[in-house]
Amino acid sequence: MEKTLLYSAGDKMLSKPITVYKDVSYMSILSNPVAWKIMQLLSSEPKYTAQVARELRIYEQSAYYYMQRLLRIGAIQQSGTKTIRGGTARLFKTVNPSYGLEMDWGEAPFSILANNNRQDSSNIVFFKEFITDNLFNGLMVVGAPDPHGPYKSSARDGHYAIQLAFSLGNLCNISDELIVTLDSDARAARAINGRNIVSIGGPGTNIVTAEFNKYLPIRFNESNFWSGLIAETGELYNMDNHGLIAKIRNPYDEKNTVIIVAGVRSIGTKSAVLGLTNFASQILRNYSDGHEWAIVVQGFDMNADGKIDHVDIIKEISK
């Protein structure tokens, strides 16, 4: 079961997700020294079994044994694949940054506004170029719902811009100009020149995202946008719930900035939007102002209600 761990650090109240077990045997698996070294190794970036064995200097059979036990208790999860010498290796990553046991007593009321980004400094820094005199200074671009572009595709994720707009409303006010446009209209009017751009949706359904894709530190496969995301180090992230958040200088006007919020499928775009809104402090914790930056996220339905309620970091690159 996933819960939220709250704790104070000076004058700040911090939180992090925690996996809570009621079966003590699960913790005995985690407490094994080899299993815990694997957990620490997979917390930094996804790795495949042979890679774990090599880095920990253990037999691959031992790495496989402990990773299967960690998978069984939900401590690690598959996060993608990688081509190794003509074969496909599964990548695994730690699910949460903390784990614990819980007894059935001791709850007490706690008053706090969850996921309140009004004072979220990480979000303010990330959107710094888009805020001038407390007004939003940019253009949000969503894919047109009608067949368009070279693939004659129809976007189904434009409504996620509403979620992002509500979050931005915590940081600044809206100017008199219309700040949202369809990708087909933006491309026709060349609105991507001389503007800060937030493009929402993958390059297969948003031609403005496609325009910037080749400049991203982590990009969609140019030969088939729906086949997944490719990192410079060769990893492939091709699950439907994989999403990308990227920030670069506008290659057509270096005075301006481009933010891409997109997914392999529409659910991946949803994961990326939620990562940038509901989970901003976690997703942006390593973002450094002034750098070109990209991160792959993965959304999960942790309470099995059919809705994404948790977002994990899968891969991060900063230049």
C-alpha positions as CSV (number, residue, x, y, z in Angstrom):
1,M,0.0,0.0,0.0
2,E,1.4,3.4,-0.9
3,K,1.0,6.3,1.5
4,T,2.6,9.7,2.0
5,L,5.3,10.3,4.6
6,L,5.2,13.8,6.1
7,Y,8.1,15.3,8.0
8,S,9.4,18.7,8.9
9,A,12.8,20.0,7.9
10,G,13.5,23.4,9.5
11,D,10.6,25.7,8.6
12,K,9.4,23.4,5.7
13,M,7.0,20.5,5.7
14,L,8.2,17.9,3.2
15,S,6.6,14.7,1.9
16,K,7.6,11.6,0.0
17,P,5.8,8.5,-1.1
18,I,6.2,5.4,1.1
19,T,5.3,1.8,0.5
20,V,3.8,0.4,3.7
21,Y,3.7,-3.3,4.3
22,K,1.6,-5.2,6.9
23,D,3.3,-8.5,6.2
24,V,6.6,-8.5,8.1
25,S,8.0,-11.2,5.7
26,Y,8.1,-8.5,3.0
27,M,10.5,-6.4,5.1
28,S,12.7,-9.4,5.7
29,I,13.2,-9.5,1.9
30,L,14.2,-5.8,1.8
31,S,16.5,-6.3,4.8
32,N,18.6,-8.8,3.0
33,P,21.9,-7.0,2.3
34,V,22.1,-8.0,-1.3
35,A,18.4,-7.1,-2.0
36,W,18.9,-3.7,-0.3
37,K,22.1,-3.0,-2.5
38,I,19.9,-3.8,-5.5
39,M,17.3,-1.3,-4.3
40,Q,19.9,1.4,-3.8
41,L,21.4,0.7,-7.3
42,L,18.0,0.8,-9.0
43,S,17.0,4.1,-7.2
44,S,19.5,6.1,-9.3
45,E,18.4,4.8,-12.8
46,P,16.8,1.8,-14.4
47,K,19.1,-1.2,-15.0
48,Y,18.8,-4.7,-16.4
49,T,19.6,-7.8,-14.5
50,A,23.0,-8.5,-16.0
51,Q,24.0,-4.9,-15.4
52,V,23.0,-5.2,-11.7
53,A,25.0,-8.4,-11.3
54,R,28.1,-6.8,-13.0
55,E,28.0,-3.6,-10.9
56,L,27.4,-5.4,-7.6
57,R,29.9,-8.1,-8.5
58,I,27.5,-11.0,-7.9
59,Y,26.4,-13.9,-10.0
60,E,23.7,-13.0,-12.5
61,Q,21.6,-15.9,-11.1
62,S,21.7,-14.3,-7.7
63,A,20.7,-10.9,-9.1
64,Y,17.8,-12.5,-10.9
65,Y,16.7,-14.3,-7.7
66,Y,16.6,-11.2,-5.5
67,M,15.1,-9.0,-8.2
68,Q,12.2,-11.5,-8.7
69,R,11.6,-11.4,-4.9
70,L,11.6,-7.6,-5.0
71,L,9.2,-7.6,-7.9
72,R,6.9,-10.0,-6.1
73,I,6.5,-7.6,-3.1
74,G,6.2,-4.5,-5.4
75,A,9.5,-2.9,-4.3
76,I,10.8,-2.7,-7.9
77,Q,9.0,-2.5,-11.3
78,Q,9.8,-2.8,-15.0
79,S,10.3,0.7,-16.5
80,G,11.3,0.0,-20.1
81,T,13.5,-2.0,-22.3
82,K,17.0,-1.8,-23.9
83,T,18.5,-3.5,-26.9
84,I,21.6,-5.4,-25.9
85,R,23.6,-7.2,-28.6
86,G,20.5,-7.8,-30.7
87,G,18.4,-8.9,-27.8
88,T,15.9,-7.0,-25.6
89,A,16.7,-6.6,-21.9
90,R,14.0,-5.5,-19.4
91,L,14.9,-2.4,-17.3
92,F,13.9,-2.2,-13.6
93,K,13.6,0.7,-11.2
94,T,12.8,1.1,-7.5
95,V,9.1,2.0,-7.0
96,N,9.4,4.4,-4.0
97,P,12.1,6.2,-2.1
98,S,10.9,4.8,1.3
99,Y,9.5,1.6,2.8
100,G,8.0,0.6,6.2
101,L,5.8,-1.5,8.3
102,E,2.4,-0.3,9.8
103,M,0.2,-1.5,12.6
104,D,-3.5,-1.0,12.7
105,W,-3.6,1.9,15.2
106,G,-2.2,5.4,15.9
107,E,-3.8,7.5,13.2
108,A,-4.4,11.2,14.1
109,P,-6.0,14.1,12.2
110,F,-3.5,16.3,10.3
111,S,-4.5,19.5,8.6
112,I,-2.6,20.3,5.4
113,L,-3.5,21.2,1.8
114,A,-2.3,18.3,-0.3
115,N,-0.5,19.0,-3.6
116,N,-0.7,22.8,-3.1
117,N,1.8,24.3,-5.6
118,R,1.2,28.0,-4.7
119,Q,4.4,28.2,-2.9
120,D,6.2,25.5,-4.8
121,S,9.5,27.1,-5.6
122,S,10.6,24.3,-8.0
123,N,7.6,25.1,-10.2
124,I,8.2,28.8,-10.1
125,V,11.9,28.3,-11.2
126,F,10.9,25.9,-13.9
127,F,8.4,28.4,-15.5
128,K,10.5,31.5,-14.7
129,E,10.8,32.5,-18.4
130,F,7.1,32.2,-18.8
131,I,6.2,34.8,-16.1
132,T,6.7,38.5,-16.7
133,D,5.3,41.1,-14.3
134,N,3.1,38.4,-12.7
135,L,1.5,37.6,-16.1
136,F,1.9,34.4,-18.2
137,N,4.2,35.2,-21.1
138,G,3.9,32.4,-23.6
139,L,1.7,30.2,-25.7
140,M,0.2,26.8,-24.9
141,V,-0.1,24.6,-28.0
142,V,-2.3,21.5,-28.1
143,G,-3.0,19.0,-30.9
144,A,-6.0,19.6,-33.1
145,P,-8.9,17.1,-32.5
146,D,-9.4,16.8,-36.3
147,P,-7.2,14.7,-38.6
148,H,-4.2,16.8,-39.5
149,G,-0.4,16.7,-40.1
150,P,1.6,14.2,-42.1
151,Y,-0.1,11.2,-40.2
152,K,-3.6,12.6,-40.5
153,S,-3.9,12.0,-36.8
154,S,-6.4,13.4,-34.2
155,A,-5.3,14.5,-30.8
156,R,-7.0,13.2,-27.7
157,D,-5.0,14.9,-25.0
158,G,-5.6,18.6,-25.6
159,H,-7.9,18.8,-22.5
160,Y,-4.9,18.1,-20.3
161,A,-3.9,21.7,-20.9
162,I,-6.7,22.7,-18.5
163,Q,-4.9,20.8,-15.6
164,L,-1.6,22.6,-16.5
165,A,-3.4,26.0,-16.8
166,F,-4.9,25.6,-13.3
167,S,-1.5,24.9,-11.9
168,L,0.0,27.9,-13.7
169,G,-2.8,30.0,-12.2
170,N,-1.2,29.4,-8.8
171,L,2.0,31.1,-10.1
172,C,0.8,34.0,-12.2
173,N,-2.2,35.7,-13.8
174,I,-3.4,35.4,-17.4
175,S,-2.9,38.3,-19.8
176,D,-5.5,39.7,-22.2
177,E,-4.2,37.6,-25.0
178,L,-5.5,34.1,-25.7
179,I,-2.8,31.8,-24.4
180,V,-3.9,28.4,-25.9
181,T,-3.9,27.5,-29.6
182,L,-4.2,24.4,-31.8
183,D,-0.9,23.1,-33.3
184,S,-2.2,23.5,-36.9
185,D,-3.1,27.2,-36.2
186,A,0.3,27.9,-34.5
187,R,2.2,26.3,-37.4
188,A,0.3,28.2,-40.0
189,A,0.8,31.5,-38.3
190,R,4.4,30.6,-37.4
191,A,3.5,31.5,-33.8
192,I,6.3,29.3,-32.6
193,N,8.8,32.0,-33.6
194,G,9.5,34.7,-31.0
195,R,7.4,33.1,-28.3
196,N,7.8,31.0,-25.2
197,I,6.0,27.8,-26.1
198,V,4.4,25.0,-23.9
199,S,3.6,22.2,-26.4
200,I,1.3,19.5,-25.0
201,G,1.0,16.1,-26.6
202,G,3.3,13.8,-28.6
203,P,4.7,14.6,-32.0
204,G,2.4,12.1,-33.8
205,T,-0.6,14.3,-32.9
206,N,1.0,17.7,-32.2
207,I,3.0,19.0,-35.2
208,V,4.6,21.7,-33.0
209,T,6.0,19.0,-30.7
210,A,7.2,17.3,-33.8
211,E,8.9,20.5,-34.9
212,F,11.0,20.6,-31.7
213,N,11.5,16.9,-31.2
214,K,14.9,16.6,-32.8
215,Y,16.3,19.2,-30.5
216,L,15.3,17.5,-27.2
217,P,17.8,15.7,-24.9
218,I,15.4,12.8,-24.8
219,R,13.3,12.5,-28.0
220,F,10.6,10.5,-29.6
221,N,11.8,8.0,-32.2
222,E,11.8,10.0,-35.5
223,S,11.2,6.9,-37.6
224,N,8.0,6.1,-35.6
225,F,6.8,8.6,-33.0
226,W,4.6,6.0,-31.4
227,S,7.4,3.5,-30.9
228,G,8.7,5.3,-27.8
229,L,11.2,7.7,-26.4
230,I,15.0,7.3,-26.9
231,A,17.7,8.7,-24.5
232,E,21.1,9.7,-25.8
233,T,22.5,6.7,-23.9
234,G,20.4,4.3,-26.0
235,E,17.6,3.4,-23.5
236,L,14.1,3.0,-25.1
237,Y,11.0,3.9,-23.1
238,N,8.0,2.6,-25.0
239,M,5.2,1.9,-22.5
240,D,1.9,3.6,-23.0
241,N,2.2,5.4,-19.6
242,H,5.7,6.8,-20.3
243,G,5.7,10.6,-20.6
244,L,8.3,13.3,-21.3
245,I,8.8,16.7,-19.8
246,A,11.5,18.7,-21.5
247,K,12.8,22.3,-21.5
248,I,15.1,23.8,-24.1
249,R,15.9,27.1,-25.6
250,N,13.7,27.8,-28.7
251,P,16.0,26.8,-31.6
252,Y,14.3,29.3,-33.8
253,D,14.7,32.2,-31.3
254,E,17.2,31.7,-28.5
255,K,15.7,34.5,-26.5
256,N,12.7,32.2,-25.8
257,T,12.0,28.9,-24.2
258,V,10.2,25.7,-25.2
259,I,8.6,23.2,-22.8
260,I,7.4,19.9,-24.1
261,V,4.8,17.9,-22.1
262,A,4.1,14.7,-24.1
263,G,3.6,11.0,-23.9
264,V,4.1,7.9,-26.0
265,R,0.3,7.6,-25.9
266,S,-2.4,10.0,-24.4
267,I,-2.0,8.3,-21.0
268,G,1.7,9.1,-21.1
269,T,0.8,12.8,-21.8
270,K,-1.5,12.6,-18.8
271,S,1.3,11.2,-16.7
272,A,3.6,14.0,-17.7
273,V,1.0,16.7,-17.0
274,L,0.3,15.2,-13.6
275,G,4.0,15.0,-12.9
276,L,4.4,18.7,-13.7
277,T,1.4,19.7,-11.6
278,N,0.5,17.3,-8.7
279,F,4.0,16.0,-8.3
280,A,6.1,19.0,-9.2
281,S,8.3,19.1,-6.1
282,Q,9.3,15.5,-6.7
283,I,9.7,15.6,-10.5
284,L,11.6,18.9,-10.6
285,R,13.8,18.3,-7.6
286,N,16.9,18.0,-9.7
287,Y,16.1,20.6,-12.3
288,S,18.8,23.3,-12.5
289,D,17.9,26.7,-13.9
290,G,19.6,27.6,-17.1
291,H,20.2,24.0,-18.3
292,E,18.5,22.2,-21.1
293,W,16.7,19.4,-19.3
294,A,14.5,16.4,-20.0
295,I,12.9,13.7,-17.8
296,V,10.9,10.5,-18.6
297,V,8.1,9.8,-16.1
298,Q,5.8,6.9,-15.7
299,G,2.3,7.1,-14.3
300,F,0.6,4.5,-12.1
301,D,-2.8,3.7,-10.7
302,M,-1.7,2.7,-7.2
303,N,-5.2,2.3,-5.7
304,A,-6.7,0.4,-8.6
305,D,-9.5,2.9,-9.2
306,G,-8.7,3.4,-12.9
307,K,-7.0,6.7,-12.5
308,I,-3.3,7.7,-12.4
309,D,-2.5,8.8,-8.8
310,H,1.3,8.4,-8.7
311,V,4.2,9.5,-11.0
312,D,7.7,8.1,-10.9
313,I,10.9,9.4,-12.5
314,I,12.4,6.9,-14.9
315,K,15.2,8.8,-16.7
316,E,16.6,12.4,-16.3
317,I,19.1,14.3,-18.5
318,S,20.5,17.8,-17.9
319,K,22.9,19.7,-20.2
